[in-house]
Amino acid sequence: MNTSRRTLLAGAASLAALGGTPLLAQAQNAAANWPSKPVRIVVPNVPGGALDILARMLESELAKTWKQPIVVEFKPGAGTITGTDFVAKSAPDGYTLGILAVGVLGIQPALRKDMPFDTLKDLSGTMLVVGNILMTASPSMPFNDLAGLIAYGKANKGKLSYATAGAGSSMHLAAEQLNLLTGMEMVHIPYKGAGGAYGDVFEGRVPLLLDPLFSSMPHVKNNRLKPIAVMGLSRDPAAPQIQAAGEMFPDFDFASNLGIGLPRGTPPEIIAKINADVNKAIRSEALAPRLKEMGLSVTGSTPEQFDAHMRKSLKLFADIVTKAKVTIN
């Protein structure tokens, strides 16, 4: 036996004599003592909007549970990619978390060839809440539901247009998937934010709009928009009278998922603790009603379920981008 091998075996024997499985013990101790300092939550967007609101709500609840300050930091840019990249490349110690726009993480790799990180390799995460997307129509349009839209669109190929808050969004890809499934050939009109789109759809200058359900429902209730379908698998509890596209097209799921992520190399014991505490927070009496008021459904998931969802999303969106020739220009 050579000298180096004897040294390695001696070292292993010494470690075993001192504690059996010292690395496992260290990991367990690290989880037991976590957090021992402030934790930061990175919002990869500008202040305001769903990502910021979710971070602020978690900040208040998790500070009580973890007995440490929670610091919210804003790192906007590149459609949430800049801030998410910062989280992915932070120290894997559980002290840097990020609010994830899960749909963006699924869509962007299909649209960009210069992604600075690999979602599956570099991030671990959990899905927290779901905000459904609603397709609505101008009151002047001669259809009232998804079947009517499809019949009209197929009879008037290329003549229907739809508005969204921007190219490359889950709203954009939801409409393009409908094009692929039905052959309607609807034309995309991207706006810089949904604010300007609403007026054009109210007046019939643009026939259709896709935007978050909670943003569109006030205009549905005052009859300025007609609801066509929720762009998800099932009906939204906040508007159960509106059909879901998934009722007509199985696996049609373009809901806007928000989650929380951290670097993949974080010890699994710390990931498990964060996952459990965050899922408890969003189901608490303090947060669950407020999330519902925002039109967000509490889901929660394990890191394994997050990975499975991301694998499915990456394939789905890549297929749509390729077949529909979607670009962000």
N, C-alpha and C positions, 0 to 999 in steps of 0.2 A: 504493500500500500504506500502511495507516495505521501510526501510530507503535507501537501496542501489538503489532500483528502482526509488525513488524520486530524488536521486542524479543524476542518469543517465538522467532522463527526464529534470531536471533543466539544466544540462550541455548542452543537445541538444538544449534546448530553447535558451540558451545564445549564442551558436554558430550560430543559425539561425538568431538571432537579430544582430549579428556582421557582417554577410556576406552572409547568405542564404546557400551557399554550399562552405564552406571554403576549403574542400579537393580538390574539382574540381578547385577552383580558384588557389590553390597552384600548382596543376599540370599544369594548363595553364600558370602560371607565370614561372614555371620551364622550360617549352618548349620555351617560349618567350625569356628567358635569356640564353638558351643553344645555342652554347657552350660558357662558360665563362672562359675556361682554355684549355690547349692543349688536343687533342684527339689522342689516339694511335690506330694504326691498327696492329693487330697481324697476322703475316704470319706463319702458322703452318708447315713450311718447311724450308730447307736451302736456302740461297740466290741463285738467279738464277731460271729460270723456270717461268711458267705462273702465279703462285700465287704471286711471288715477283714482276713481271712486272706489274700485275694489281694493286697491292698495291701502287707501285711507281707512276703509272699514276693517281690513285685516290688522292694520297697525294698532287700532284701539283694542281689539280683542286679544291678539297675540301678546301684547305687552303685559296684559293681566296674567296670562298663562305662563309666560316665560320669565316674568319678573326682571325683564331687561328692556331698555329703550329700543324702540323700532324706528329706524331712520328711513324715510322715503326719499329716494333720489331719482331725478329725471334725467334720462339719457336718450333723447329722441334722435331720429335720423334713419334714413333708408327704409321707411315703412316698418319700423320697430326692430330692424335687423341690428342696428348699431348697439342699442341697449342690450339686446338678447345676446349678442356676441360678447359684450362685456361680462355678462353673467357666466356664460359658458367657459370663459377663460380666467375666471376668478379662482382664488384659492379654494380647493374642494374641502372646506371645513364647516360648511353649514351656515356661515355668517353672511353670505351674499345670496339672496333670493331674487327672482325676477318674475314680474307678472307677464305671462305668455299670451300672445294672441295666437292661439293654436292653429287657426285657419291660415294665418300668414306663414307660419312655419311649414305648413303643408304645401302652400301655393308657391312661395318664393323660390324654392329650389328648382321648380319647373320653369320659372321665368328668368332666373338669373344663373349665369355660369360662373359667377364670382362670389358665391356664398362663402363667408369667412369661417363658417363652422358647419359641422355635420350634426343635425338635430339628434339623430339616434345615437351617435357615438359620443357626443360632447355634452348632452343634457339629459338629466333625469327630471321627471315632472309628474304632475297630477292635474287632472281637469277639475275645475271647481264649479263653474256655472255655465249655463247655455243660454244664449240670447237668440231667439228664432228670427229669421229673415222673412219678411212679408212681401209678396208681389202684389201690387195694387194697380188699378187702371183709372184713367180719366173717366168721369161719369158719362162722358159723351160716347164712349166706346160701346159697340153693339154686342157685348158679351158680358157675362156675370160670374163666370167660374172658369176653372182650368180647362175643362172639356170645350167650353165655348171659345176660349182663347185659342186653343189648338186648332179647332175647326176653322176659325177665322184666319189664323196665321197661315195655315196650309193653303187656304184659298187665295191668300194675298201675300205670297212669298216675297220677302225682301221689303215689304211695305210697312211693317210694324217696327217701331224702335222702342228702346227701353233705356231709362236713365239709371245711373248708379253714382255713388259718391267718388268713384275712381276706378281706373283700369287695374286689373290684377287682384281685385278684391273677391271675397267669397260670393258677394252679390253678382259680380260680373260672371264668375265661373258657373254659378247656378243657372243663369239665363243661357249661357252657352251650352250647358249640358241639356237643357230643354231643347235647344236648337238641334243638337245631335240626335236626341231621342225622337224628335217629331218631324224634323225637316222644315221647320217654320222659317228659318233664316232671318230671325229678328236682328236688327242693327243696334249696336251698342253706342250710346251717347254718354261718355264719362264726364262728370262734373268735378270741379274742385271742391268737394264737400257736397252734401245733399241739400243744403239750404236753397240754392238756386234751382234745383231740380223740381222741388215741390210745386212752385208757382207754374212752371211750364206744364206739368202734368195736370194740375188743377184746370188749366185753361185748354187742355187738349193739344198743345203744341208738340208734346211728346206723349204717346199713348200709355206707356207703362213705367213703373218705378219699382225698384227693389231697394229696400232699406230695412233696418232693424224694426221688428214688429212694434216695440214700445214707442218708437218715433212716429210710426205711421198711424197707429190706432186712433189717436185724437182726431185725425183728419178723416178716418173712416167713420167715426161716430158722428161727425158733423156733416157727413155726406159729401165731402169734397173729394174723396177717393172711394173707389169700389174695391173691396178685397177679392183677390183672385185665388191665392193659395199661399200657405206657409211652406217655405222651402226646406222642409225637413221630413223626417220619417213619420212623425205623428203630429196630431193637432196640439196647439199650444194651450195649456190650461187657462191662460188669460183670455183666450178667444176661441173657445171650443167649437163655435159655430162655423169657423173657417176651415175648409178642408186642407189637408197636407198633401204636397206633391207625392210623398211616399205612399199614399193610398193608391195612386195610379201607377207610380214607377217605383218598384221595390229598390231599396238601398239608396234612394235619393235623399242625401243628407248633407245639407249645406248650412247647418246651424252654426252660429258664431260662438265657438267654445273659448272660454277664458280659463287660464290655469296659472299655476305657479311652478317655477323651475329652478334648478340649481345645478352646479357642475356635476357631471357624471361620476367623477372620482370621489365624491363625498362618501364617507363610510356608510354602509347600508343601515347601521343602527341609527345614525343621525337622520338619514332620509326617512326611515320608518317613523321616527318621532315627529319630524316636521309634518309628514303626511297625515298622521293621526291627529295632531293638534290643529292643523289647518282645516281638515274635514270636520272636526268638532266645532270649530269657530263658525263656519258657514252655515251650520245647522242650528246654531244657538238662537235663543229667543231674541237676542240683540240684533243679529244679522239677517236671519232667514226672512223675516217680514220685509225688511228694507230692500233686500235683493228682489223679492217678489214684486214690490212696488215699481222697481226699475224694469220689470219685464224679463228678469233673469231667473231661470229655473236652477235650483241647487241640484248638482249631480254628485260631484266628488268621484274620486277614482283612486286606485292604487297606482304606483309607478308602472307596474306591469300592464295595466289597462291603458295607461297613457301611451306606452310604447306600441301596443297593438293598434290603438287608434291612429297614431302617427304613421305607422307602416301602411295602413289602409288609405289614409289621406294622401300620402306621398304618391302612391300608385294611381289613385283616382285622379288627382289633379294633374299629374304628369300626362295621363292619357287624354284628359280634356284639352290641356294646353296644346298638345301635339295635333290632335284631330281637328280642333277648332281654330288652330293657328292663332292662338291668343298671344298678344304682346302687351307690354306696358308702356309703349311709346305713344 
